[in-house]
Amino acid sequence: MAFDLTARLDERRARQRFRQPTLMDGPCGRTAVVDGREHLNFCANDYLGLAGDPEVVAAFRDAADRWGVGSGASHLVCGHQRPHQQLEEALAAHTGRERALLFSTGYMANIGAITALVGKGDALFQDRLNHASLLDAGLLSGARFRRFAHNDAAALAGQLARSDAGRKLVVTDGVFSMDGDQAPLAAYLDACEAGDAWLMVDDAHGLGVLDGQGRGTAFAQGVNGRVPVYMGTLGKALGTAGAFVAGSNELIETLIQFARTYVYTTAMPAAVAAATLVSLDKARREPQRRAHLNALIQRFRRGAAELGYTLMDSDTPIQPILIGDDGAALALSRALAAHGVLVSAIRPPTVPEGQARLRVTLSAAHREADVDRLLGALEDNACRV
């Protein structure tokens, strides 16, 4: 048989890498209801606790009453409604750019931007730990595709110096989704400027979290004005859904003309855009959310280190506990669930071989007592590496 799907699935089960969605019986928030039982939720990317914020929910409800629950068409046909335009303008201002362009998902934003900017005869350079959407975009682009060692600006500079491509685009996560560390943007920009290349930053996990106003990794590192292409998502710290690319007027006009994932898809509901306008405003004018979040991060890191767990080099809400063995990571995740604490086990191919981990994510919605309960559950468990 040409497609032996059973054998392929059995092989994944045998390697402790079979994945299934967890059925949630409640909204995204501090707690999650699974199998009729309430758990503390340390899996979500709702870093500022805005997904269930009453003002954000009210904005969504009011906008749905006015604008309906679907846009009905692509942006270029008749799906671009007033809330979309207002959100694009607000995102451009927030990120210090001339313009911003909405996409329905972060995956679509990355594929649309990269394939619109480079193609056959061009070159694309990516950090080895970049998100899957960036890697897939590189394969789809048709450009010569090279990957450099994680956070290694010298390796990038060497690759750029050896390239004779017509256009050169360097792409990196701002905050890496499985490790929680930040890209060295200044060093990457030095390499790009010496090698006649552009830098694109996917700041899905930095926007809203980093910088005093939540403007993301580039602002936090003091290099925002040097980054030509900036991508951010709305479904993490901002608590809603969708994504955007921000940059110069010429960049946005180019994406409108050539980004197929923008041209050929239905626009997000206007109600999502309206709710995001409120969450963006709250992210900017409520710094106490970030202050509380940072205090929780430090509390967790101190406690987990004292218990002997191996943490990764992260000062962001993404706090992976490195386990190594796939089965051991699954066992620890299940043991925590038995304590009423939800933490996902992340295994290859999402992370490199031998680097299975528990990906703890913290939120401003959590309380100090929640972190202490997580640490207590970790202390009670014997599975340590």
N, C-alpha and C positions, 0 to 999 in steps of 0.2 A: 504494500500500500504506500502511495506517495507521501501521505501525511500521517505518520505514526505519532499521533498526539498523546496517546496513553503512555508510551514509553518516555516521552519527553517530560510529562507531568510526574511520572513515577520517579524519574531521576532527580527531579527537584525535591520531591518529598524525602527521598532517601538522604539527601544532603542537608536536610533541615532548613531548606530555603523556600518551602512552599508558603505563599503569602495569600491571605484572605482579608477582606475588609471587616473591620469591627463594626457591628451594627449598633448605632447609638440611638437611644430613645429619649433624647433631649437636645437642647441647643448647645452650641459651642460655648464653653465657659470654664470657670474654676473647677466645676465638677462635671462628671459625665455618667450617664446611666447606661450600664451594659448588663444584659441578661437580668434586668429587673433590680440591679444593685447599684447604688451610687458609689462612684470612685472619685478620688482626687485625680484631676486630669493634668498630667505632665507630658502630654503628647502634642498639643495644639501649638500653632504658630501665632496665636492671638496675643502677641507680646504685650500690648498695652491694655488688654481687657476691653477692647472696643466692640467686639462682635455682638455682644448683648447689651451694650450701653443703652439706657432708655432714650436718650436724645437721638442716637443714631437709629434705633428701631423706629422711633416716632417719625423721623424724617423719611425713612423708607416707606412706612405706612401711608403717610400723607402724600408722598409723591406717587405711590401706586394708585391712590384714589384719583389723582389728577392726570397722570400720564399713562396709566394702565400697567400691565405686567410684562409687556413685550414691546420692543421697538418696531418690530414688523419688517425691517429691511436692513440692508447694510448702511453704513454711514454715507456712502456716496450715492445711494438711491433716495431713500426718504427716512432713514433711521437715525439721523443725527439731530437729536432734540436739544432744546435749550439747556437742560441739566448737563448733557455731555459737553457742550461748549463751555459752560461755566466751570466744570471740573477740569477740563484741559487748561483753561487759563489759570486756575488756582494751582494746579500742579506745576505749571511752568514757573509761576512766581515762587512757589515753595522751593523749587530746586534751582532757582537762579538761572533759568533758561529763557530763550525767546519764545519757544512754543513747546507744547506737549501733544502727544497723539495717543488716544485710547485704543487698547486692544482688549479682546474678550478674556484672554488668559495670558499668563506670563510665558507659557510655552509658545503661544502664537506671536507674542511680541518679539521673542528672541529669534524665532524662525523667520518672521517677516523682516525684521531689521537686518539680520545678517545676510539673508539671501538677496535683499535689495541693494546691499552695499558692495558685496564682492561676488565674483563669479569666475568663470574660466579665465585663466591668465593672471588671476590675483592670488594673494596668499593670506592665509588665516592662521593665527597663532593663539593657542588656548592653554591656560593653566590645566595641568593634568587632573585636578580635582573639580573642574567646572561641572555645573549642573548638566544633567542629561539633555535638557532642551538646547543648551548651547552646543553640545557635541553633535546632536542630531542636526542642528542648523548648519554646522560646519560641513557635515557630510552632504546635505542637500544643496549647498551653495555651489558646488563644482569647483571651488577654489582649492589650491594646494593647501593641505590642512596639516599643520604641525602642532604637537603638544609639547610644552616645556615643563620641567620639574616644578612641583608645587612651590609657589611663592619665591621662585628663583629668578630674580631680575637679571643676573649675569647670564643665565642660560638663555633667557629671552633675548637679550642684547646680541648674543652670539648668533642666534637664529636669524634675527633681523639683518645683521650685517652680512650674512651669507645669501640673503634673498635678493633676487633681481626682478621680483614681481612688479607688475604695473601699479597695483594698489595693495597696501598691507594693512590688515586690521588685526589688532590684538584684543582679545576678549577675556575678561575675568569676572568671577563673582566678586562682589565687594566683601560680603561675609559668606563663608563657605557653609553650605546648608547641613553637612554631616559632621564637620569638625568644629564649626563655630568661630574659627579664627578669621582675621581680616587679610585681604590682599595688600601688599606694600605698594600702594598706588603711586606715590612719588617716584619710587625707583622704576616702576613700570613706565611712567610718563617720561622719565629721563631717557629710557631705552627707546621709547616710541619716537620722541622728538629727534634723537640722534639717528634713528633708522628710517625716518620719513614714513611713520605709520600713525594710524589713529588708534585710540583706546576706547573700547566700549566696556562699561561697567554694569553688570547685572546686580542691582542692589536690593534684591527681593527681601533679604533678611537684615538689611541695614536701615532702610527707610523707616522713619518713625521712631527708631530705637537709638541711633547714634546721633551725636551733636546735640547741643543744648536745646534746639528747636525741632529735633527729629528730622533734620534734613538729610541724614544719611552719611555713608562712609566717606564720600568725597569731601563734604564739608568738615566732617570730624577730623580728617587728615589734612585739611587746609589746601586741597588741590582742586576744588570744584571747578574753577575757571579754566582748568587745563584739560578737562575730560570732554571730548567732543560728543560722545554718545552715552546717554544715561538711561537705563531701564529700571523701573520700579514696579512692584506689584501692590495691589490693593487688598489682597486677601490674607495678609499676615498682620503686621502691626496696625494697619488701618481698619481691619476687621470686616471688610466687605468682600468684593470679588473683582477680578479683572487686573489689568496692567496698563502701563504706558511707557512710551519712549519720549525723552525730552532732549532738546538740543537747539540748534540754530534753525532759523526759518527755512534755509535751504535743505537741511536734513529732513525736516518734517514734510516739506513738499515732495522730496524724493520718496519718502515712505508712502505718502498718499498715492503717488503714481505707481510705485513698483513693489510695495509689500503685499504679496498675494493674500496673506492672512489678515490683512486689513480690508483689502478691496472686496474679497469674496466671502464674507461672513456677516451674519446678522450682528448689529450693534448690541452691546449689553443693554438691559432694561434701564430706562431713564431713572427708575426708582433706585437702582444701585448707585448710579452717578450722584443722585441727590443725597443719599445716605453718606456717600464717601466725602462729599463736601463738608458735612458736619463732622465726620470722624477726622478728616484732615485738619480742620480747625481746632478740634479738641487735642489732637496730637501736638499741635504747635503751641497752644496756650495753656496746656496743663502739664508743665514739666515735672510736677510731683509724681506723675505716673512713672516716668523714667527714673526718678530718684528712688522710688520704692522698689522698682524692678532691679536696679543696680544693687540695692541693699540685699535683696533676696539672692541675687547671683553670688555675692560674696559670702553670705551665710551658708549657702549650699556648698560652695567650693571648700570652705573651711571644714565643714562637717564631713563631707565625703572623703577629703584627704585624711582627716583624723581616723576615719574608719578603715583606711588602707586601700581604698579604691583608686584606680588609675584614671585620672582626668586628663583631658586634652587642653592645649594651650588656647583657651577661649575666655574672653571677658564679656561675651555677649549672652543673650538668653539661651543660646544653644550650648548645652553642657553635656557632652558625650562622656559616658563611662566606658572606657575601653575594656573589653572582655577577651576578645581574640577568637575563641571557639564559637561556632554557630550554635551548637546545642546548649552550651553554657549560657549564652546570651538569652536564648529562648527560655531556659529554665529560670533565670533570674527574673525575666519579665513576668512569667507566670506566677512566681512566688510573690512578687510585689502586688500583682492583681489580687492574690488571695488575701493580702493585707488591705485591699481597697484602694490601691494606688496604681494608676494606669501609666505605664511607660513602655514605649515600643522598642522591640529588639530590631536593630538594623543589621542586615547581613549582606554579603556579596550577592548579586553584582552591584548593589547600591554603594557599597564601600569596598575597598581593596580586600583581596584574600587575606585571611588571618587577622582582620581588623573588625570583626563583629563587635557591636557595642549596644548599649542602651542610650538612646538619644533623649535625654531629659531636656524639656523646654519649659522655661519659667515665664510667668506672666505677671503683669501688674495687678491682675485680679487675684493672685494668690496672696495668702497671709503668711506671716512668719510661722505660725503654728502648722500650716500646710507643709512648709519646707521641713520643719522639725519632724512631722509625721513621715515624710518621705525618708528622711535620714534614719528614723527609727526602724522603718521597714527594711532598709538596707542593712542596718546593724543586726537585725534579727536573722538575716539570711546568711548562710554559710558559703554562698557561691561568690568567692572573691578571686580576682586575678592580680 
